[in-house]
Amino acid sequence: MDLFKLIKEIEQVDPEIYDRLDSRRRVFKHFGMAGKAVTAAVLPGLVSGIFQRAYGQGTTLPADVVAVLNLALSLEYLEFYFYDSGLKANNLIPSADRPAFEKIRNDESGHIKVLRGALGSLAIADPGRGAFDYSGGRNPVPLVGDTAVGNGPFKTVFTAYPIFLGVSQSFVDTGIRAYKGGAPVLMTNKDVLEAALNIHSVEARHSSHVRTIRRGITNVANPTAPMNAQPKSWVSLLDNGGPSPDTNPSTRPVYDAGTPASSSDPLALVYPKEDNVTHLGVTIPGNATAASEAFDEPLDAVSVKNIARNFAVLTSGLFPA
Amino acid sequence: MTKLLLPPEPADKPTSTSRRSFLRYSGATMAVGGLLLAGCDDDSESGSNRIDVGSGDPGILNYAYALEQLEAAFYAAVKGGAYYSGAPASEKQIFDDLALHEQIHADFFKTALGNGAIKALEPDFSTINFGDKNSVLTAAQAFEDLGVAAYNGAGRFITAPGYLVVAGKIVSVEARHAALIRDLRAYNSFVDNDVVDLFTPSGSASTPGVGNGTGLERSKRPAEVVETANQFLKEGSKISANSFK
């Protein structure tokens, strides 16, 4: 097989192949193959290397794709250290539920691996556990140890299971909205898009399970009354503002509208509240509760960061406005 | 080899479509041997009497419409069956919600597609025992997991961002359904290796991103999905998705 012939044929399908490969002449130079014979033995590796170079990730990704993936990566770190801290806390997660949270923690770890792989050298550095304040206090004092928390409204997050579950629900539901809002930006790279979709649905499975656990817990010792709400495994209307709507920060923005919230163009990207019942210009008739449950809504990056920033230590610089 | 490199779609398709097709063949790690095999594989065996969902974004919407019809019909049948009538209130509530959601999804696609919608499909649920909880839950799990894998695997074929978002709005709800049904069958099975490529830390579990697996849902391409869906559709209602490969 003639490699140049192959690339020439690729050109018929993808006229930009040479742009992706620096230039026609430098193809071999790039791989240190200048002047060497291309044998059948080295060909598979060479072709795969060229394709990786031409269509792979890292420095060739557009800036908006990098921004979406790095926001996703930041959220995954937020979640990973949250679940890992919960699993390390003594007497927080009942033994029956530990397998679930180990799975969720490990899934987030896998997502971090995937996103790092897609971003290559452009991935943000691991901010570490100390970058987060899961009390929701945005405490400027870094956390000490694995279970210490700041002074936000969720300061018992690693000692009271209902609070842990409530914060968890806020994270997963925010994550689902964030991936849904970011997906259109990734459409230029179908493989990265599919990976993001495959993360998105796993986050939804996590949310379903966390909500199922919360539904099963009734009136346990719980200092924050709305935390006692019994959610469905899917978002119903505005979910009463989420697990803790009356605290500061409130969980309401997790289910609220983003920007823009509406448009007259059915195909425009909009970020309505979770109780929205109009999609592609089609308004779902009948039962508004069921209609809202049947669709999850996307959220824009600015709104997502506004929510997430409440759980990042100020000095971490995570989720910048 | 030449055949492989020609766009499989008609020449009047936009360039982005052609490149997408090419990208599928050129997975970065795919060896030349694999390329050759892919090039020689001419699988056009789908039956002539199948209802093809069509091409482009309307084709994907019809593909989703077909699957949602199947799910809606399934939950309608569940609600008419003996298991449901004897189920505890909590389980009835779940199936009431699922039936409403799936009917809403099916009706939504029908309305959005207008005259471009495929016909109403006739399901064949003869292999499901609607009097038996295990049979119902097993089938429900299969339909919900299939729906998630199908939407995820079809995302790359969508060209209009607005359609991608609508598919996204629905797929996460399907994933919520799937997780709940799986938890009803076996608690803590909301993600499992049959549907998610589970991640296993290779060192300390507290070190993020180091281990085997990915934590990604296993998506499925339309060709695989329609084969499964067709097992639950009557002759004359079986579908194909020949434009999406």
Boltz contact constraints between the chains, C-beta under 6 A:
constraints:
  - contact:
      token1: [A, 9]
      token2: [B, 5]
      max_distance: 6.0
  - contact:
      token1: [A, 13]
      token2: [B, 7]
      max_distance: 6.0
  - contact:
      token1: [A, 13]
      token2: [B, 18]
      max_distance: 6.0
  - contact:
      token1: [A, 13]
      token2: [B, 22]
      max_distance: 6.0
  - contact:
      token1: [A, 14]
      token2: [B, 19]
      max_distance: 6.0
  - contact:
      token1: [A, 14]
      token2: [B, 22]
      max_distance: 6.0
  - contact:
      token1: [A, 43]
      token2: [B, 32]
      max_distance: 6.0
  - contact:
      token1: [A, 44]
      token2: [B, 31]
      max_distance: 6.0
  - contact:
      token1: [A, 44]
      token2: [B, 32]
      max_distance: 6.0
  - contact:
      token1: [A, 47]
      token2: [B, 32]
      max_distance: 6.0
  - contact:
      token1: [A, 48]
      token2: [B, 28]
      max_distance: 6.0
  - contact:
      token1: [A, 48]
      token2: [B, 29]
      max_distance: 6.0
  - contact:
      token1: [A, 51]
      token2: [B, 26]
      max_distance: 6.0
  - contact:
      token1: [A, 51]
      token2: [B, 28]
      max_distance: 6.0
  - contact:
      token1: [A, 52]
      token2: [B, 28]
      max_distance: 6.0
  - contact:
      token1: [A, 56]
      token2: [B, 28]
      max_distance: 6.0
  - contact:
      token1: [A, 80]
      token2: [B, 208]
      max_distance: 6.0
  - contact:
      token1: [A, 84]
      token2: [B, 206]
      max_distance: 6.0
  - contact:
      token1: [A, 99]
      token2: [B, 188]
      max_distance: 6.0
  - contact:
      token1: [A, 100]
      token2: [B, 188]
      max_distance: 6.0
  - contact:
      token1: [A, 103]
      token2: [B, 191]
      max_distance: 6.0
  - contact:
      token1: [A, 106]
      token2: [B, 199]
      max_distance: 6.0
  - contact:
      token1: [A, 107]
      token2: [B, 215]
      max_distance: 6.0
  - contact:
      token1: [A, 109]
      token2: [B, 199]
      max_distance: 6.0
  - contact:
      token1: [A, 109]
      token2: [B, 208]
      max_distance: 6.0
  - contact:
      token1: [A, 109]
      token2: [B, 209]
      max_distance: 6.0
  - contact:
      token1: [A, 110]
      token2: [B, 199]
      max_distance: 6.0
  - contact:
      token1: [A, 110]
      token2: [B, 213]
      max_distance: 6.0
  - contact:
      token1: [A, 110]
      token2: [B, 214]
      max_distance: 6.0
  - contact:
      token1: [A, 110]
      token2: [B, 215]
      max_distance: 6.0
  - contact:
      token1: [A, 111]
      token2: [B, 215]
      max_distance: 6.0
  - contact:
      token1: [A, 112]
      token2: [B, 208]
      max_distance: 6.0
  - contact:
      token1: [A, 112]
      token2: [B, 209]
      max_distance: 6.0
  - contact:
      token1: [A, 113]
      token2: [B, 209]
      max_distance: 6.0
  - contact:
      token1: [A, 114]
      token2: [B, 214]
      max_distance: 6.0
  - contact:
      token1: [A, 116]
      token2: [B, 209]
      max_distance: 6.0
  - contact:
      token1: [A, 176]
      token2: [B, 172]
      max_distance: 6.0
  - contact:
      token1: [A, 180]
      token2: [B, 168]
      max_distance: 6.0
  - contact:
      token1: [A, 183]
      token2: [B, 164]
      max_distance: 6.0
  - contact:
      token1: [A, 183]
      token2: [B, 168]
      max_distance: 6.0
  - contact:
      token1: [A, 184]
      token2: [B, 161]
      max_distance: 6.0
  - contact:
      token1: [A, 184]
      token2: [B, 164]
      max_distance: 6.0
  - contact:
      token1: [A, 190]
      token2: [B, 20]
      max_distance: 6.0
  - contact:
      token1: [A, 190]
      token2: [B, 23]
      max_distance: 6.0
  - contact:
      token1: [A, 190]
      token2: [B, 156]
      max_distance: 6.0
  - contact:
      token1: [A, 193]
      token2: [B, 155]
      max_distance: 6.0
  - contact:
      token1: [A, 194]
      token2: [B, 156]
      max_distance: 6.0
  - contact:
      token1: [A, 197]
      token2: [B, 152]
      max_distance: 6.0
  - contact:
      token1: [A, 197]
      token2: [B, 155]
      max_distance: 6.0
  - contact:
      token1: [A, 198]
      token2: [B, 152]
      max_distance: 6.0
  - contact:
      token1: [A, 198]
      token2: [B, 216]
      max_distance: 6.0
  - contact:
      token1: [A, 198]
      token2: [B, 217]
      max_distance: 6.0
  - contact:
      token1: [A, 198]
      token2: [B, 219]
      max_distance: 6.0
  - contact:
      token1: [A, 201]
      token2: [B, 148]
      max_distance: 6.0
  - contact:
      token1: [A, 201]
      token2: [B, 152]
      max_distance: 6.0
  - contact:
      token1: [A, 201]
      token2: [B, 171]
      max_distance: 6.0
  - contact:
      token1: [A, 201]
      token2: [B, 175]
      max_distance: 6.0
  - contact:
      token1: [A, 201]
      token2: [B, 217]
      max_distance: 6.0
  - contact:
      token1: [A, 202]
      token2: [B, 196]
      max_distance: 6.0
  - contact:
      token1: [A, 202]
      token2: [B, 217]
      max_distance: 6.0
  - contact:
      token1: [A, 204]
      token2: [B, 172]
      max_distance: 6.0
  - contact:
      token1: [A, 204]
      token2: [B, 175]
      max_distance: 6.0
  - contact:
      token1: [A, 204]
      token2: [B, 176]
      max_distance: 6.0
  - contact:
      token1: [A, 205]
      token2: [B, 175]
      max_distance: 6.0
  - contact:
      token1: [A, 205]
      token2: [B, 179]
      max_distance: 6.0
  - contact:
      token1: [A, 205]
      token2: [B, 190]
      max_distance: 6.0
  - contact:
      token1: [A, 205]
      token2: [B, 191]
      max_distance: 6.0
  - contact:
      token1: [A, 208]
      token2: [B, 176]
      max_distance: 6.0
  - contact:
      token1: [A, 208]
      token2: [B, 179]
      max_distance: 6.0
  - contact:
      token1: [A, 208]
      token2: [B, 180]
      max_distance: 6.0
  - contact:
      token1: [A, 209]
      token2: [B, 179]
      max_distance: 6.0
  - contact:
      token1: [A, 209]
      token2: [B, 190]
      max_distance: 6.0
  - contact:
      token1: [A, 212]
      token2: [B, 183]
      max_distance: 6.0
  - contact:
      token1: [A, 233]
      token2: [B, 176]
      max_distance: 6.0
  - contact:
      token1: [A, 233]
      token2: [B, 180]
      max_distance: 6.0
  - contact:
      token1: [A, 234]
      token2: [B, 173]
      max_distance: 6.0
  - contact:
      token1: [A, 234]
      token2: [B, 176]
      max_distance: 6.0
  - contact:
      token1: [A, 267]
      token2: [B, 160]
      max_distance: 6.0
  - contact:
      token1: [A, 267]
      token2: [B, 162]
      max_distance: 6.0
  - contact:
      token1: [A, 269]
      token2: [B, 161]
      max_distance: 6.0
  - contact:
      token1: [A, 279]
      token2: [B, 166]
      max_distance: 6.0
  - contact:
      token1: [A, 280]
      token2: [B, 112]
      max_distance: 6.0
  - contact:
      token1: [A, 280]
      token2: [B, 166]
      max_distance: 6.0
  - contact:
      token1: [A, 282]
      token2: [B, 108]
      max_distance: 6.0
  - contact:
      token1: [A, 282]
      token2: [B, 111]
      max_distance: 6.0
  - contact:
      token1: [A, 282]
      token2: [B, 112]
      max_distance: 6.0
  - contact:
      token1: [A, 284]
      token2: [B, 104]
      max_distance: 6.0
  - contact:
      token1: [A, 290]
      token2: [B, 100]
      max_distance: 6.0
  - contact:
      token1: [A, 291]
      token2: [B, 104]
      max_distance: 6.0
  - contact:
      token1: [A, 294]
      token2: [B, 101]
      max_distance: 6.0
  - contact:
      token1: [A, 294]
      token2: [B, 104]
      max_distance: 6.0
  - contact:
      token1: [A, 294]
      token2: [B, 173]
      max_distance: 6.0
  - contact:
      token1: [A, 295]
      token2: [B, 169]
      max_distance: 6.0
  - contact:
      token1: [A, 296]
      token2: [B, 169]
      max_distance: 6.0
  - contact:
      token1: [A, 296]
      token2: [B, 172]
      max_distance: 6.0
  - contact:
      token1: [A, 296]
      token2: [B, 173]
      max_distance: 6.0
  - contact:
      token1: [A, 298]
      token2: [B, 165]
      max_distance: 6.0
